[in-house]
């Protein structure tokens, strides 16, 4: 009754009205932060939102505590006016909590995970924002080239290009802030970790059968006549097929052209218990279900082609991967590389020493410039300026989040001249590089231990970068991009390729699905209907991609924003029985 006496002392009505007014004011200000803020969320606003959500939860708890107190108060000794005041106050407490429950921010904080449609739409908006700017910028530059030099039109176009670039950065910033404020960051990180742990356990079980003498095996020789990136992709392909056929992979690497001692002297063995290719029966691919040992050819000579080849992902993982990641096929390759490239202690120590020596710090953009034997055969020449334009754009975008004290790049190239050119022409950047690695990457010295560790360093540091600028025609660049996926829940958009879109050598056709109808507007355009399946040839980075319409067999250009990727799946084994048997054994 002491509470009642205290309340009576200041007057029932005044106390209740004052308390309720303060309560509702606090609730409204916290539950609706947009009342006094702009629509664009800067980092400080995001921090305020997080604090607001915490405060909202505290207010909700206090609300419940107040209701409990009033429920405990006996109404027997009150007059009718006091009883009515208490009951009205309890009702208003319940009503005041509705903004907390119905407010979008609060309700998002209660959700454990996003739905598929939200994640797909968020990523699509980001991708199409970039595609829209590719189209506008390319069109304006074309007009500028056709305009009379020094004319007013040229100046106007320059102004539009400048402001248009700012518009794009602002939109991408807002989209990035949406992902930061939607409350799903923790889920994305956890889901990424859970999926990675799941497949790594499966890989370990596949590679360490209970009895190697009875295990079914797939033998892969690391002898493909190509560079380091190509040979890594060859090993990935072998592992992918071993996983798909549920056979332990035996990697034959003695006499490897990059290191005569073999794979196991640089990286951990891919099996702790099963390293021999011996068996009761042996044949070449595809073999039979009861054949114990099957020898695998290089991907270019593979026949028949199984459904496990890129860009297919395991069917059982597809629903989770499609929601989590912007390019599930890249994630899948990255997970295989994570298993294969577990460094020996000596290798890990050498990598760390190289990073310390070079002063590798973040923020940092990884730039890979491939020259020598690639240019003029597999890829076109791209001057350094083209790479640096993309680096500049990345840092301009990053500065919307806050000041960037040092603009830093890690520059890798097989041409030492590129490194000296960059330091001379771009003094405003801190350029981290090792000229010795570039020298050993030359064709004449490429197959040596020094060159091997040089390319290992390059790939590692490129993959650790915040953003990657390169040409996807280079396997080293694609390897770095694939490994990058290991370090982020979704790093699918953390790159800019100056030529190709992502692909895997020897892959099955990459398909997209038309989501909008397109009628040709100019010569070379391809007609599309919604639902058409398109085989992708490449992105021209001007708002258009090239492909083949599988319905009409027409080859031509189509607006990239009018399609979406088709996620290819295959019925890989799930290894559920193996996992369960291991649990029982433990």
Buried (B, 14 or more C-beta within 10 A) or exposed (E): EEEBEEBEEEEBEEBBEEBBEEBBEBBEEBBBBEEEBEEEBBEEBBEBBBEBBEBBBEBBEEBEEBBEEBEEBEEEEBEEEBEEBBEEBBEBBEEBBEBBEEBEBBEBBEEEBBEEEBBBEBBBBBBBBBBBBBBBBBEBEEBBEEBEEEEEEBEBBEEBBEEBBEBBBBBBBBBBBEBBBBBBEEBBEEBBEEBBEBBBBBBBBBBBBEEBEEBBBBBBBBEBEEBBBBBBBBBBBBBBBBBBBBBBBBBBBEEBBBBEEBBBBBBBBBBEEBBEBEBEEBEEBBBEEEBBBBBBEBBEEBEEEBEBBBBBBBBBBBEBBBBBBBBBBBBBBBBBBBBBBBBBEEBEEBBEEBBEEBEBEEBBBBBBBBBEBBBEEEBEEBEBEBBBEBBBBBBBBBEBBEEEEEBBBBBBBBBBEBBEBBBEEBEEBBBBBBBEBBBBBBEEEBBBBEBBBBBBBBBBBBBBBBBBBBBBBBBBBBBBBBBBBBBBBBBBBBBBBBBBBBBBBBBBBBBBBBBEEBEBEEEEBBBBEEEBBBBBBBBEBBBBBBBBBEBEEBEBBBBBBBBBBBBBBBEBBEBEEBBEEBEEEE
